[in-house]
């Protein structure tokens, strides 16, 4: 699983940052409980979840916020499906 996600890491991180900043912000607010998040940037993607750097409304930055996959990944191929489900849950 980790190897499969590692192969997609660069593409996923680039795509999410370029095309889905609203989803990243929703993940930070909902899954990390950061109601004061102003923006979020994905810095990593592992078999455990997305790692974000989150800028709060006061301008401070919280680095390496782990957003665990919900539900956990069973296969690397499930990453897109799970991330979309998480977006709609958030």
C-alpha positions in Angstrom: 0.0 0.0 0.0 2.7 2.5 1.0 4.7 1.8 -2.2 1.6 2.3 -4.3 0.8 5.6 -2.7 4.4 6.7 -2.9 4.3 6.3 -6.7 1.4 8.7 -6.8 2.6 11.1 -4.2 3.9 13.9 -6.4 1.0 13.8 -8.8 -1.6 13.8 -6.0 0.1 16.6 -4.0 0.5 18.8 -7.1 -3.1 18.1 -8.3 -4.7 18.8 -4.9 -2.8 22.1 -4.4 -3.5 23.3 -7.9 -7.1 22.2 -8.3 -8.6 21.6 -4.9 -7.6 24.2 -2.4 -11.2 24.3 -1.1 -11.1 20.6 -0.3 -7.8 21.0 1.6 -9.2 23.8 3.7 -12.3 21.7 4.4 -10.1 18.8 5.5 -8.2 21.1 7.9 -11.4 22.6 9.4 -13.4 19.3 9.6 -10.9 16.5 10.1 -8.3 18.4 12.1 -10.8 20.5 14.0 -9.1 23.7 12.9 -12.1 26.1 12.6 -9.7 29.0 12.4 -7.9 27.7 9.3 -7.7 30.3 6.5 -5.9 28.1 3.9 -4.1 24.8 3.6 -1.4 23.4 1.4 -0.7 19.7 1.0 2.9 18.8 1.6 2.7 15.0 1.6 0.5 12.0 1.0 1.1 8.7 2.6 -0.8 5.5 3.1 -2.0 7.0 6.5 -3.3 10.3 5.1 -2.7 13.7 3.8 -0.2 16.0 5.4 -1.0 19.7 5.3 0.6 23.0 6.3 -2.3 25.1 7.6 -2.4 28.9 7.8 -4.7 30.1 10.5 -6.7 33.3 10.4 -4.2 35.1 12.6 -1.4 34.3 10.1 0.3 31.6 12.1 1.2 28.4 10.4 0.7 24.9 11.7 3.0 22.5 9.8 2.6 18.8 9.2 -1.1 18.4 10.2 -2.0 14.8 9.4 -5.5 14.3 8.0 -6.0 10.5 8.3 -7.9 8.8 5.5 -11.5 8.1 6.5 -12.1 5.3 5.8 -8.5 4.1 5.9 -7.1 3.1 2.5 -7.1 -0.6 1.6 -5.5 -0.1 -1.8 -3.6 2.8 -3.3 -6.1 2.8 -6.1 -8.8 3.9 -3.6 -7.1 7.2 -2.8 -9.2 9.3 -5.2 -12.4 7.7 -4.1 -11.7 8.1 -0.4 -10.5 11.7 -0.9 -13.7 12.6 -2.7 -15.8 11.0 0.0 -13.9 12.9 2.6 -14.6 16.2 0.8 -18.3 15.6 0.8 -18.2 14.6 4.5 -16.4 17.7 5.4 
